[in-house]
């Protein structure tokens, strides 16, 4: 994949068809908190009610077609120094370095947009090896295992916690 074809941009209502393609794929949503999207109307509602108003959720695009997202959600109060990172990508694009490239582009933008954020965190299910590889490739550090940490799709799971510090970006 020629990485010059990759871009990050805000979601827009016209992304609904593209979003339905990958957001409706159980392989893509397997490790996400939300279930697969089943209709264009549901895709549009998600874009308008979740993606667009989100503090920082960008569509990962190839040739301006949405194929996934990268999301950064800053915490508040005493935890305003950190933000949670998540992402998803259409299965047909897995293994091409696209999410790693999207994260490399997103990190400096996020640290500039949210100057109080000094730490990015990503929680990854222990069995999600692909996501772990992405985070390592970008420079996130695995800090530990959070045993029986949270439910995902009805089952309680162990999660790995990864971090990327603003000082690693300077």
Phi and psi in radians as a Rosetta constraint file:
Dihedral C 1 N 2 CA 2 C 2 CIRCULARHARMONIC -1.326 0.35
Dihedral N 2 CA 2 C 2 N 3 CIRCULARHARMONIC 1.956 0.35
Dihedral C 2 N 3 CA 3 C 3 CIRCULARHARMONIC -1.167 0.35
Dihedral N 3 CA 3 C 3 N 4 CIRCULARHARMONIC -0.215 0.35
Dihedral C 3 N 4 CA 4 C 4 CIRCULARHARMONIC -1.228 0.35
Dihedral N 4 CA 4 C 4 N 5 CIRCULARHARMONIC -0.274 0.35
Dihedral C 4 N 5 CA 5 C 5 CIRCULARHARMONIC -1.447 0.35
Dihedral N 5 CA 5 C 5 N 6 CIRCULARHARMONIC -0.198 0.35
Dihedral C 5 N 6 CA 6 C 6 CIRCULARHARMONIC -1.545 0.35
Dihedral N 6 CA 6 C 6 N 7 CIRCULARHARMONIC 2.396 0.35
Dihedral C 6 N 7 CA 7 C 7 CIRCULARHARMONIC -2.486 0.35
Dihedral N 7 CA 7 C 7 N 8 CIRCULARHARMONIC 2.797 0.35
Dihedral C 7 N 8 CA 8 C 8 CIRCULARHARMONIC -2.028 0.35
Dihedral N 8 CA 8 C 8 N 9 CIRCULARHARMONIC 2.346 0.35
Dihedral C 8 N 9 CA 9 C 9 CIRCULARHARMONIC -2.722 0.35
Dihedral N 9 CA 9 C 9 N 10 CIRCULARHARMONIC 2.816 0.35
Dihedral C 9 N 10 CA 10 C 10 CIRCULARHARMONIC -1.075 0.35
Dihedral N 10 CA 10 C 10 N 11 CIRCULARHARMONIC 2.634 0.35
Dihedral C 10 N 11 CA 11 C 11 CIRCULARHARMONIC -1.188 0.35
Dihedral N 11 CA 11 C 11 N 12 CIRCULARHARMONIC 2.666 0.35
Dihedral C 11 N 12 CA 12 C 12 CIRCULARHARMONIC -2.421 0.35
Dihedral N 12 CA 12 C 12 N 13 CIRCULARHARMONIC 2.770 0.35
Dihedral C 12 N 13 CA 13 C 13 CIRCULARHARMONIC -0.972 0.35
Dihedral N 13 CA 13 C 13 N 14 CIRCULARHARMONIC -0.577 0.35
Dihedral C 13 N 14 CA 14 C 14 CIRCULARHARMONIC -1.208 0.35
Dihedral N 14 CA 14 C 14 N 15 CIRCULARHARMONIC -0.086 0.35
Dihedral C 14 N 15 CA 15 C 15 CIRCULARHARMONIC -1.420 0.35
Dihedral N 15 CA 15 C 15 N 16 CIRCULARHARMONIC -0.062 0.35
Dihedral C 15 N 16 CA 16 C 16 CIRCULARHARMONIC -0.969 0.35
Dihedral N 16 CA 16 C 16 N 17 CIRCULARHARMONIC -0.782 0.35
Dihedral C 16 N 17 CA 17 C 17 CIRCULARHARMONIC -1.119 0.35
Dihedral N 17 CA 17 C 17 N 18 CIRCULARHARMONIC -0.799 0.35
Dihedral C 17 N 18 CA 18 C 18 CIRCULARHARMONIC -1.106 0.35
Dihedral N 18 CA 18 C 18 N 19 CIRCULARHARMONIC -0.754 0.35
Dihedral C 18 N 19 CA 19 C 19 CIRCULARHARMONIC -1.070 0.35
Dihedral N 19 CA 19 C 19 N 20 CIRCULARHARMONIC -0.712 0.35
Dihedral C 19 N 20 CA 20 C 20 CIRCULARHARMONIC -1.050 0.35
Dihedral N 20 CA 20 C 20 N 21 CIRCULARHARMONIC -0.650 0.35
Dihedral C 20 N 21 CA 21 C 21 CIRCULARHARMONIC -1.036 0.35
Dihedral N 21 CA 21 C 21 N 22 CIRCULARHARMONIC -0.882 0.35
Dihedral C 21 N 22 CA 22 C 22 CIRCULARHARMONIC -1.609 0.35
Dihedral N 22 CA 22 C 22 N 23 CIRCULARHARMONIC -0.565 0.35
Dihedral C 22 N 23 CA 23 C 23 CIRCULARHARMONIC -1.270 0.35
Dihedral N 23 CA 23 C 23 N 24 CIRCULARHARMONIC -0.233 0.35
Dihedral C 23 N 24 CA 24 C 24 CIRCULARHARMONIC -1.706 0.35
Dihedral N 24 CA 24 C 24 N 25 CIRCULARHARMONIC 0.104 0.35
Dihedral C 24 N 25 CA 25 C 25 CIRCULARHARMONIC -1.706 0.35
Dihedral N 25 CA 25 C 25 N 26 CIRCULARHARMONIC 2.021 0.35
Dihedral C 25 N 26 CA 26 C 26 CIRCULARHARMONIC -1.044 0.35
Dihedral N 26 CA 26 C 26 N 27 CIRCULARHARMONIC -0.469 0.35
Dihedral C 26 N 27 CA 27 C 27 CIRCULARHARMONIC -1.140 0.35
Dihedral N 27 CA 27 C 27 N 28 CIRCULARHARMONIC -0.675 0.35
Dihedral C 27 N 28 CA 28 C 28 CIRCULARHARMONIC -1.279 0.35
Dihedral N 28 CA 28 C 28 N 29 CIRCULARHARMONIC -0.743 0.35
Dihedral C 28 N 29 CA 29 C 29 CIRCULARHARMONIC -1.534 0.35
Dihedral N 29 CA 29 C 29 N 30 CIRCULARHARMONIC -0.004 0.35
Dihedral C 29 N 30 CA 30 C 30 CIRCULARHARMONIC -0.869 0.35
Dihedral N 30 CA 30 C 30 N 31 CIRCULARHARMONIC -0.777 0.35
Dihedral C 30 N 31 CA 31 C 31 CIRCULARHARMONIC -1.767 0.35
Dihedral N 31 CA 31 C 31 N 32 CIRCULARHARMONIC 0.140 0.35
Dihedral C 31 N 32 CA 32 C 32 CIRCULARHARMONIC -1.600 0.35
Dihedral N 32 CA 32 C 32 N 33 CIRCULARHARMONIC 2.811 0.35
Dihedral C 32 N 33 CA 33 C 33 CIRCULARHARMONIC -1.320 0.35
Dihedral N 33 CA 33 C 33 N 34 CIRCULARHARMONIC -0.356 0.35
Dihedral C 33 N 34 CA 34 C 34 CIRCULARHARMONIC -1.838 0.35
Dihedral N 34 CA 34 C 34 N 35 CIRCULARHARMONIC 2.684 0.35
Dihedral C 34 N 35 CA 35 C 35 CIRCULARHARMONIC -1.438 0.35
Dihedral N 35 CA 35 C 35 N 36 CIRCULARHARMONIC 2.848 0.35
Dihedral C 35 N 36 CA 36 C 36 CIRCULARHARMONIC -0.983 0.35
Dihedral N 36 CA 36 C 36 N 37 CIRCULARHARMONIC 2.469 0.35
Dihedral C 36 N 37 CA 37 C 37 CIRCULARHARMONIC -1.322 0.35
Dihedral N 37 CA 37 C 37 N 38 CIRCULARHARMONIC 2.438 0.35
Dihedral C 37 N 38 CA 38 C 38 CIRCULARHARMONIC -2.026 0.35
Dihedral N 38 CA 38 C 38 N 39 CIRCULARHARMONIC -0.117 0.35
Dihedral C 38 N 39 CA 39 C 39 CIRCULARHARMONIC -2.648 0.35
Dihedral N 39 CA 39 C 39 N 40 CIRCULARHARMONIC 2.816 0.35
Dihedral C 39 N 40 CA 40 C 40 CIRCULARHARMONIC -1.087 0.35
Dihedral N 40 CA 40 C 40 N 41 CIRCULARHARMONIC -0.647 0.35
Dihedral C 40 N 41 CA 41 C 41 CIRCULARHARMONIC -1.096 0.35
Dihedral N 41 CA 41 C 41 N 42 CIRCULARHARMONIC -0.737 0.35
Dihedral C 41 N 42 CA 42 C 42 CIRCULARHARMONIC -1.153 0.35
Dihedral N 42 CA 42 C 42 N 43 CIRCULARHARMONIC -0.681 0.35
Dihedral C 42 N 43 CA 43 C 43 CIRCULARHARMONIC -1.091 0.35
Dihedral N 43 CA 43 C 43 N 44 CIRCULARHARMONIC -0.802 0.35
Dihedral C 43 N 44 CA 44 C 44 CIRCULARHARMONIC -1.108 0.35
Dihedral N 44 CA 44 C 44 N 45 CIRCULARHARMONIC -0.744 0.35
Dihedral C 44 N 45 CA 45 C 45 CIRCULARHARMONIC -1.077 0.35
Dihedral N 45 CA 45 C 45 N 46 CIRCULARHARMONIC -0.733 0.35
Dihedral C 45 N 46 CA 46 C 46 CIRCULARHARMONIC -1.095 0.35
Dihedral N 46 CA 46 C 46 N 47 CIRCULARHARMONIC -0.791 0.35
Dihedral C 46 N 47 CA 47 C 47 CIRCULARHARMONIC -1.045 0.35
Dihedral N 47 CA 47 C 47 N 48 CIRCULARHARMONIC -0.825 0.35
Dihedral C 47 N 48 CA 48 C 48 CIRCULARHARMONIC -1.291 0.35
Dihedral N 48 CA 48 C 48 N 49 CIRCULARHARMONIC -0.594 0.35
Dihedral C 48 N 49 CA 49 C 49 CIRCULARHARMONIC -1.717 0.35
Dihedral N 49 CA 49 C 49 N 50 CIRCULARHARMONIC -0.388 0.35
Dihedral C 49 N 50 CA 50 C 50 CIRCULARHARMONIC -2.036 0.35
Dihedral N 50 CA 50 C 50 N 51 CIRCULARHARMONIC -1.005 0.35
Dihedral C 50 N 51 CA 51 C 51 CIRCULARHARMONIC -1.186 0.35
Dihedral N 51 CA 51 C 51 N 52 CIRCULARHARMONIC -0.865 0.35
Dihedral C 51 N 52 CA 52 C 52 CIRCULARHARMONIC -1.162 0.35
Dihedral N 52 CA 52 C 52 N 53 CIRCULARHARMONIC -0.805 0.35
Dihedral C 52 N 53 CA 53 C 53 CIRCULARHARMONIC -1.352 0.35
Dihedral N 53 CA 53 C 53 N 54 CIRCULARHARMONIC -0.107 0.35
Dihedral C 53 N 54 CA 54 C 54 CIRCULARHARMONIC -1.033 0.35
Dihedral N 54 CA 54 C 54 N 55 CIRCULARHARMONIC 2.559 0.35
Dihedral C 54 N 55 CA 55 C 55 CIRCULARHARMONIC -0.978 0.35
Dihedral N 55 CA 55 C 55 N 56 CIRCULARHARMONIC -0.675 0.35
Dihedral C 55 N 56 CA 56 C 56 CIRCULARHARMONIC -2.817 0.35
Dihedral N 56 CA 56 C 56 N 57 CIRCULARHARMONIC 1.549 0.35
Dihedral C 56 N 57 CA 57 C 57 CIRCULARHARMONIC -2.233 0.35
Dihedral N 57 CA 57 C 57 N 58 CIRCULARHARMONIC 2.058 0.35
Dihedral C 57 N 58 CA 58 C 58 CIRCULARHARMONIC -1.988 0.35
Dihedral N 58 CA 58 C 58 N 59 CIRCULARHARMONIC 2.502 0.35
Dihedral C 58 N 59 CA 59 C 59 CIRCULARHARMONIC -1.366 0.35
Dihedral N 59 CA 59 C 59 N 60 CIRCULARHARMONIC 2.280 0.35
Dihedral C 59 N 60 CA 60 C 60 CIRCULARHARMONIC -1.467 0.35
Dihedral N 60 CA 60 C 60 N 61 CIRCULARHARMONIC 2.156 0.35
Dihedral C 60 N 61 CA 61 C 61 CIRCULARHARMONIC -2.135 0.35
Dihedral N 61 CA 61 C 61 N 62 CIRCULARHARMONIC 2.590 0.35
Dihedral C 61 N 62 CA 62 C 62 CIRCULARHARMONIC -2.083 0.35
Dihedral N 62 CA 62 C 62 N 63 CIRCULARHARMONIC 2.122 0.35
Dihedral C 62 N 63 CA 63 C 63 CIRCULARHARMONIC 0.915 0.35
Dihedral N 63 CA 63 C 63 N 64 CIRCULARHARMONIC 0.700 0.35
Dihedral C 63 N 64 CA 64 C 64 CIRCULARHARMONIC 1.156 0.35
Dihedral N 64 CA 64 C 64 N 65 CIRCULARHARMONIC 0.234 0.35
Dihedral C 64 N 65 CA 65 C 65 CIRCULARHARMONIC -1.740 0.35
Dihedral N 65 CA 65 C 65 N 66 CIRCULARHARMONIC 2.263 0.35
Dihedral C 65 N 66 CA 66 C 66 CIRCULARHARMONIC -1.171 0.35
Dihedral N 66 CA 66 C 66 N 67 CIRCULARHARMONIC 2.189 0.35
Dihedral C 66 N 67 CA 67 C 67 CIRCULARHARMONIC -2.191 0.35
Dihedral N 67 CA 67 C 67 N 68 CIRCULARHARMONIC 0.084 0.35
Dihedral C 67 N 68 CA 68 C 68 CIRCULARHARMONIC 2.927 0.35
Dihedral N 68 CA 68 C 68 N 69 CIRCULARHARMONIC -2.895 0.35
Dihedral C 68 N 69 CA 69 C 69 CIRCULARHARMONIC -2.622 0.35
Dihedral N 69 CA 69 C 69 N 70 CIRCULARHARMONIC 2.779 0.35
Dihedral C 69 N 70 CA 70 C 70 CIRCULARHARMONIC -2.249 0.35
Dihedral N 70 CA 70 C 70 N 71 CIRCULARHARMONIC 2.363 0.35
Dihedral C 70 N 71 CA 71 C 71 CIRCULARHARMONIC -2.302 0.35
Dihedral N 71 CA 71 C 71 N 72 CIRCULARHARMONIC 2.395 0.35
Dihedral C 71 N 72 CA 72 C 72 CIRCULARHARMONIC -2.301 0.35
Dihedral N 72 CA 72 C 72 N 73 CIRCULARHARMONIC 2.134 0.35
Dihedral C 72 N 73 CA 73 C 73 CIRCULARHARMONIC -2.096 0.35
Dihedral N 73 CA 73 C 73 N 74 CIRCULARHARMONIC 1.855 0.35
Dihedral C 73 N 74 CA 74 C 74 CIRCULARHARMONIC -1.155 0.35
Dihedral N 74 CA 74 C 74 N 75 CIRCULARHARMONIC 2.559 0.35
Dihedral C 74 N 75 CA 75 C 75 CIRCULARHARMONIC -1.456 0.35
Dihedral N 75 CA 75 C 75 N 76 CIRCULARHARMONIC 3.133 0.35
Dihedral C 75 N 76 CA 76 C 76 CIRCULARHARMONIC -2.304 0.35
Dihedral N 76 CA 76 C 76 N 77 CIRCULARHARMONIC 3.064 0.35
Dihedral C 76 N 77 CA 77 C 77 CIRCULARHARMONIC 1.045 0.35
Dihedral N 77 CA 77 C 77 N 78 CIRCULARHARMONIC -2.364 0.35
Dihedral C 77 N 78 CA 78 C 78 CIRCULARHARMONIC -1.135 0.35
Dihedral N 78 CA 78 C 78 N 79 CIRCULARHARMONIC -0.263 0.35
Dihedral C 78 N 79 CA 79 C 79 CIRCULARHARMONIC -1.799 0.35
Dihedral N 79 CA 79 C 79 N 80 CIRCULARHARMONIC 0.239 0.35
Dihedral C 79 N 80 CA 80 C 80 CIRCULARHARMONIC -1.173 0.35
Dihedral N 80 CA 80 C 80 N 81 CIRCULARHARMONIC -0.125 0.35
Dihedral C 80 N 81 CA 81 C 81 CIRCULARHARMONIC -1.420 0.35
Dihedral N 81 CA 81 C 81 N 82 CIRCULARHARMONIC -0.037 0.35
Dihedral C 81 N 82 CA 82 C 82 CIRCULARHARMONIC -2.335 0.35
Dihedral N 82 CA 82 C 82 N 83 CIRCULARHARMONIC 2.794 0.35
Dihedral C 82 N 83 CA 83 C 83 CIRCULARHARMONIC -2.475 0.35
Dihedral N 83 CA 83 C 83 N 84 CIRCULARHARMONIC 2.608 0.35
Dihedral C 83 N 84 CA 84 C 84 CIRCULARHARMONIC -1.682 0.35
Dihedral N 84 CA 84 C 84 N 85 CIRCULARHARMONIC 2.305 0.35
Dihedral C 84 N 85 CA 85 C 85 CIRCULARHARMONIC -1.875 0.35
Dihedral N 85 CA 85 C 85 N 86 CIRCULARHARMONIC 2.391 0.35
Dihedral C 85 N 86 CA 86 C 86 CIRCULARHARMONIC -2.541 0.35
Dihedral N 86 CA 86 C 86 N 87 CIRCULARHARMONIC 2.891 0.35
Dihedral C 86 N 87 CA 87 C 87 CIRCULARHARMONIC -2.876 0.35
Dihedral N 87 CA 87 C 87 N 88 CIRCULARHARMONIC 2.826 0.35
Dihedral C 87 N 88 CA 88 C 88 CIRCULARHARMONIC -2.672 0.35
Dihedral N 88 CA 88 C 88 N 89 CIRCULARHARMONIC 2.710 0.35
Dihedral C 88 N 89 CA 89 C 89 CIRCULARHARMONIC -2.559 0.35
Dihedral N 89 CA 89 C 89 N 90 CIRCULARHARMONIC 2.463 0.35
Dihedral C 89 N 90 CA 90 C 90 CIRCULARHARMONIC -0.928 0.35
Dihedral N 90 CA 90 C 90 N 91 CIRCULARHARMONIC 2.354 0.35
Dihedral C 90 N 91 CA 91 C 91 CIRCULARHARMONIC -0.996 0.35
Dihedral N 91 CA 91 C 91 N 92 CIRCULARHARMONIC -0.585 0.35
Dihedral C 91 N 92 CA 92 C 92 CIRCULARHARMONIC -1.142 0.35
Dihedral N 92 CA 92 C 92 N 93 CIRCULARHARMONIC -0.252 0.35
Dihedral C 92 N 93 CA 93 C 93 CIRCULARHARMONIC -1.832 0.35
Dihedral N 93 CA 93 C 93 N 94 CIRCULARHARMONIC 0.022 0.35
Dihedral C 93 N 94 CA 94 C 94 CIRCULARHARMONIC -1.058 0.35
Dihedral N 94 CA 94 C 94 N 95 CIRCULARHARMONIC 2.604 0.35
Dihedral C 94 N 95 CA 95 C 95 CIRCULARHARMONIC 1.352 0.35
Dihedral N 95 CA 95 C 95 N 96 CIRCULARHARMONIC 0.224 0.35
Dihedral C 95 N 96 CA 96 C 96 CIRCULARHARMONIC -1.938 0.35
Dihedral N 96 CA 96 C 96 N 97 CIRCULARHARMONIC 0.107 0.35
Dihedral C 96 N 97 CA 97 C 97 CIRCULARHARMONIC 1.385 0.35
Dihedral N 97 CA 97 C 97 N 98 CIRCULARHARMONIC 0.216 0.35
Dihedral C 97 N 98 CA 98 C 98 CIRCULARHARMONIC -1.244 0.35
Dihedral N 98 CA 98 C 98 N 99 CIRCULARHARMONIC -0.792 0.35
Dihedral C 98 N 99 CA 99 C 99 CIRCULARHARMONIC -1.165 0.35
Dihedral N 99 CA 99 C 99 N 100 CIRCULARHARMONIC -0.697 0.35
Dihedral C 99 N 100 CA 100 C 100 CIRCULARHARMONIC -1.042 0.35
Dihedral N 100 CA 100 C 100 N 101 CIRCULARHARMONIC -0.771 0.35
Dihedral C 100 N 101 CA 101 C 101 CIRCULARHARMONIC -1.111 0.35
Dihedral N 101 CA 101 C 101 N 102 CIRCULARHARMONIC -0.744 0.35
Dihedral C 101 N 102 CA 102 C 102 CIRCULARHARMONIC -1.070 0.35
Dihedral N 102 CA 102 C 102 N 103 CIRCULARHARMONIC -0.749 0.35
Dihedral C 102 N 103 CA 103 C 103 CIRCULARHARMONIC -1.155 0.35
Dihedral N 103 CA 103 C 103 N 104 CIRCULARHARMONIC -0.714 0.35
Dihedral C 103 N 104 CA 104 C 104 CIRCULARHARMONIC -1.019 0.35
Dihedral N 104 CA 104 C 104 N 105 CIRCULARHARMONIC -0.677 0.35
Dihedral C 104 N 105 CA 105 C 105 CIRCULARHARMONIC -1.290 0.35
Dihedral N 105 CA 105 C 105 N 106 CIRCULARHARMONIC -0.656 0.35
Dihedral C 105 N 106 CA 106 C 106 CIRCULARHARMONIC -1.243 0.35
Dihedral N 106 CA 106 C 106 N 107 CIRCULARHARMONIC -0.668 0.35
Dihedral C 106 N 107 CA 107 C 107 CIRCULARHARMONIC -0.958 0.35
Dihedral N 107 CA 107 C 107 N 108 CIRCULARHARMONIC -0.931 0.35
Dihedral C 107 N 108 CA 108 C 108 CIRCULARHARMONIC -1.133 0.35
Dihedral N 108 CA 108 C 108 N 109 CIRCULARHARMONIC -0.580 0.35
Dihedral C 108 N 109 CA 109 C 109 CIRCULARHARMONIC -1.110 0.35
Dihedral N 109 CA 109 C 109 N 110 CIRCULARHARMONIC -0.786 0.35
Dihedral C 109 N 110 CA 110 C 110 CIRCULARHARMONIC -1.155 0.35
Dihedral N 110 CA 110 C 110 N 111 CIRCULARHARMONIC -0.781 0.35
Dihedral C 110 N 111 CA 111 C 111 CIRCULARHARMONIC -1.120 0.35
Dihedral N 111 CA 111 C 111 N 112 CIRCULARHARMONIC -0.527 0.35
Dihedral C 111 N 112 CA 112 C 112 CIRCULARHARMONIC -1.329 0.35
Dihedral N 112 CA 112 C 112 N 113 CIRCULARHARMONIC -0.740 0.35
Dihedral C 112 N 113 CA 113 C 113 CIRCULARHARMONIC -1.209 0.35
Dihedral N 113 CA 113 C 113 N 114 CIRCULARHARMONIC -0.619 0.35
Dihedral C 113 N 114 CA 114 C 114 CIRCULARHARMONIC -2.080 0.35
Dihedral N 114 CA 114 C 114 N 115 CIRCULARHARMONIC 1.386 0.35
Dihedral C 114 N 115 CA 115 C 115 CIRCULARHARMONIC -1.090 0.35
Dihedral N 115 CA 115 C 115 N 116 CIRCULARHARMONIC -0.390 0.35
Dihedral C 115 N 116 CA 116 C 116 CIRCULARHARMONIC -1.332 0.35
Dihedral N 116 CA 116 C 116 N 117 CIRCULARHARMONIC -0.346 0.35
Dihedral C 116 N 117 CA 117 C 117 CIRCULARHARMONIC -1.292 0.35
Dihedral N 117 CA 117 C 117 N 118 CIRCULARHARMONIC 2.128 0.35
Dihedral C 117 N 118 CA 118 C 118 CIRCULARHARMONIC -2.045 0.35
Dihedral N 118 CA 118 C 118 N 119 CIRCULARHARMONIC -0.127 0.35
Dihedral C 118 N 119 CA 119 C 119 CIRCULARHARMONIC -2.496 0.35
Dihedral N 119 CA 119 C 119 N 120 CIRCULARHARMONIC 2.234 0.35
Dihedral C 119 N 120 CA 120 C 120 CIRCULARHARMONIC -1.803 0.35
Dihedral N 120 CA 120 C 120 N 121 CIRCULARHARMONIC 2.363 0.35
Dihedral C 120 N 121 CA 121 C 121 CIRCULARHARMONIC -2.107 0.35
Dihedral N 121 CA 121 C 121 N 122 CIRCULARHARMONIC 2.508 0.35
Dihedral C 121 N 122 CA 122 C 122 CIRCULARHARMONIC -2.317 0.35
Dihedral N 122 CA 122 C 122 N 123 CIRCULARHARMONIC 2.295 0.35
Dihedral C 122 N 123 CA 123 C 123 CIRCULARHARMONIC -1.840 0.35
Dihedral N 123 CA 123 C 123 N 124 CIRCULARHARMONIC 2.247 0.35
Dihedral C 123 N 124 CA 124 C 124 CIRCULARHARMONIC -2.277 0.35
Dihedral N 124 CA 124 C 124 N 125 CIRCULARHARMONIC 2.304 0.35
Dihedral C 124 N 125 CA 125 C 125 CIRCULARHARMONIC -1.049 0.35
Dihedral N 125 CA 125 C 125 N 126 CIRCULARHARMONIC 2.472 0.35
Dihedral C 125 N 126 CA 126 C 126 CIRCULARHARMONIC -0.966 0.35
Dihedral N 126 CA 126 C 126 N 127 CIRCULARHARMONIC -0.571 0.35
Dihedral C 126 N 127 CA 127 C 127 CIRCULARHARMONIC -1.462 0.35
Dihedral N 127 CA 127 C 127 N 128 CIRCULARHARMONIC -0.118 0.35
Dihedral C 127 N 128 CA 128 C 128 CIRCULARHARMONIC -1.509 0.35
Dihedral N 128 CA 128 C 128 N 129 CIRCULARHARMONIC 1.340 0.35
Dihedral C 128 N 129 CA 129 C 129 CIRCULARHARMONIC -1.153 0.35
Dihedral N 129 CA 129 C 129 N 130 CIRCULARHARMONIC -0.616 0.35
Dihedral C 129 N 130 CA 130 C 130 CIRCULARHARMONIC -1.073 0.35
Dihedral N 130 CA 130 C 130 N 131 CIRCULARHARMONIC -0.773 0.35
Dihedral C 130 N 131 CA 131 C 131 CIRCULARHARMONIC -1.161 0.35
Dihedral N 131 CA 131 C 131 N 132 CIRCULARHARMONIC -0.651 0.35
Dihedral C 131 N 132 CA 132 C 132 CIRCULARHARMONIC -1.076 0.35
Dihedral N 132 CA 132 C 132 N 133 CIRCULARHARMONIC -0.727 0.35
Dihedral C 132 N 133 CA 133 C 133 CIRCULARHARMONIC -1.086 0.35
Dihedral N 133 CA 133 C 133 N 134 CIRCULARHARMONIC -0.724 0.35
Dihedral C 133 N 134 CA 134 C 134 CIRCULARHARMONIC -1.024 0.35
Dihedral N 134 CA 134 C 134 N 135 CIRCULARHARMONIC -0.872 0.35
Dihedral C 134 N 135 CA 135 C 135 CIRCULARHARMONIC -1.102 0.35
Dihedral N 135 CA 135 C 135 N 136 CIRCULARHARMONIC -0.748 0.35
Dihedral C 135 N 136 CA 136 C 136 CIRCULARHARMONIC -1.046 0.35
Dihedral N 136 CA 136 C 136 N 137 CIRCULARHARMONIC -0.760 0.35
Dihedral C 136 N 137 CA 137 C 137 CIRCULARHARMONIC -1.050 0.35
Dihedral N 137 CA 137 C 137 N 138 CIRCULARHARMONIC -0.620 0.35
Dihedral C 137 N 138 CA 138 C 138 CIRCULARHARMONIC -1.458 0.35
Dihedral N 138 CA 138 C 138 N 139 CIRCULARHARMONIC -0.283 0.35
Dihedral C 138 N 139 CA 139 C 139 CIRCULARHARMONIC 1.924 0.35
Dihedral N 139 CA 139 C 139 N 140 CIRCULARHARMONIC 0.150 0.35
Dihedral C 139 N 140 CA 140 C 140 CIRCULARHARMONIC -1.227 0.35
Dihedral N 140 CA 140 C 140 N 141 CIRCULARHARMONIC 2.619 0.35
Dihedral C 140 N 141 CA 141 C 141 CIRCULARHARMONIC -1.940 0.35
Dihedral N 141 CA 141 C 141 N 142 CIRCULARHARMONIC 2.272 0.35
Dihedral C 141 N 142 CA 142 C 142 CIRCULARHARMONIC -1.361 0.35
Dihedral N 142 CA 142 C 142 N 143 CIRCULARHARMONIC 2.149 0.35
Dihedral C 142 N 143 CA 143 C 143 CIRCULARHARMONIC -1.741 0.35
Dihedral N 143 CA 143 C 143 N 144 CIRCULARHARMONIC -0.406 0.35
Dihedral C 143 N 144 CA 144 C 144 CIRCULARHARMONIC 2.914 0.35
Dihedral N 144 CA 144 C 144 N 145 CIRCULARHARMONIC 3.129 0.35
Dihedral C 144 N 145 CA 145 C 145 CIRCULARHARMONIC -1.875 0.35
Dihedral N 145 CA 145 C 145 N 146 CIRCULARHARMONIC 2.260 0.35
Dihedral C 145 N 146 CA 146 C 146 CIRCULARHARMONIC -1.791 0.35
Dihedral N 146 CA 146 C 146 N 147 CIRCULARHARMONIC 1.754 0.35
Dihedral C 146 N 147 CA 147 C 147 CIRCULARHARMONIC -1.305 0.35
Dihedral N 147 CA 147 C 147 N 148 CIRCULARHARMONIC 2.387 0.35
Dihedral C 147 N 148 CA 148 C 148 CIRCULARHARMONIC 0.791 0.35
Dihedral N 148 CA 148 C 148 N 149 CIRCULARHARMONIC 0.909 0.35
Dihedral C 148 N 149 CA 149 C 149 CIRCULARHARMONIC -1.447 0.35
Dihedral N 149 CA 149 C 149 N 150 CIRCULARHARMONIC -0.718 0.35
Dihedral C 149 N 150 CA 150 C 150 CIRCULARHARMONIC -2.764 0.35
Dihedral N 150 CA 150 C 150 N 151 CIRCULARHARMONIC 2.795 0.35
Dihedral C 150 N 151 CA 151 C 151 CIRCULARHARMONIC -1.467 0.35
Dihedral N 151 CA 151 C 151 N 152 CIRCULARHARMONIC 2.481 0.35
Dihedral C 151 N 152 CA 152 C 152 CIRCULARHARMONIC -2.444 0.35
Dihedral N 152 CA 152 C 152 N 153 CIRCULARHARMONIC 2.073 0.35
Dihedral C 152 N 153 CA 153 C 153 CIRCULARHARMONIC 0.958 0.35
Dihedral N 153 CA 153 C 153 N 154 CIRCULARHARMONIC 0.668 0.35
Dihedral C 153 N 154 CA 154 C 154 CIRCULARHARMONIC 1.616 0.35
Dihedral N 154 CA 154 C 154 N 155 CIRCULARHARMONIC -0.207 0.35
Dihedral C 154 N 155 CA 155 C 155 CIRCULARHARMONIC -1.973 0.35
Dihedral N 155 CA 155 C 155 N 156 CIRCULARHARMONIC 2.461 0.35
Dihedral C 155 N 156 CA 156 C 156 CIRCULARHARMONIC -1.401 0.35
Dihedral N 156 CA 156 C 156 N 157 CIRCULARHARMONIC 2.333 0.35
Dihedral C 156 N 157 CA 157 C 157 CIRCULARHARMONIC -2.193 0.35
Dihedral N 157 CA 157 C 157 N 158 CIRCULARHARMONIC 2.702 0.35
Dihedral C 157 N 158 CA 158 C 158 CIRCULARHARMONIC -1.487 0.35
Dihedral N 158 CA 158 C 158 N 159 CIRCULARHARMONIC 2.449 0.35
Dihedral C 158 N 159 CA 159 C 159 CIRCULARHARMONIC -2.163 0.35
Dihedral N 159 CA 159 C 159 N 160 CIRCULARHARMONIC 2.608 0.35
Dihedral C 159 N 160 CA 160 C 160 CIRCULARHARMONIC -1.736 0.35
Dihedral N 160 CA 160 C 160 N 161 CIRCULARHARMONIC 2.450 0.35
Dihedral C 160 N 161 CA 161 C 161 CIRCULARHARMONIC -1.895 0.35
Dihedral N 161 CA 161 C 161 N 162 CIRCULARHARMONIC 2.251 0.35
Dihedral C 161 N 162 CA 162 C 162 CIRCULARHARMONIC -2.052 0.35
Dihedral N 162 CA 162 C 162 N 163 CIRCULARHARMONIC 2.625 0.35
Dihedral C 162 N 163 CA 163 C 163 CIRCULARHARMONIC -2.410 0.35
Dihedral N 163 CA 163 C 163 N 164 CIRCULARHARMONIC 2.727 0.35
Dihedral C 163 N 164 CA 164 C 164 CIRCULARHARMONIC -2.379 0.35
Dihedral N 164 CA 164 C 164 N 165 CIRCULARHARMONIC 2.117 0.35
Dihedral C 164 N 165 CA 165 C 165 CIRCULARHARMONIC -1.670 0.35
Dihedral N 165 CA 165 C 165 N 166 CIRCULARHARMONIC 2.562 0.35
Dihedral C 165 N 166 CA 166 C 166 CIRCULARHARMONIC -0.993 0.35
Dihedral N 166 CA 166 C 166 N 167 CIRCULARHARMONIC -0.573 0.35
Dihedral C 166 N 167 CA 167 C 167 CIRCULARHARMONIC -1.147 0.35
Dihedral N 167 CA 167 C 167 N 168 CIRCULARHARMONIC -0.433 0.35
Dihedral C 167 N 168 CA 168 C 168 CIRCULARHARMONIC -1.288 0.35
Dihedral N 168 CA 168 C 168 N 169 CIRCULARHARMONIC -0.342 0.35
Dihedral C 168 N 169 CA 169 C 169 CIRCULARHARMONIC -1.540 0.35
Dihedral N 169 CA 169 C 169 N 170 CIRCULARHARMONIC -0.500 0.35
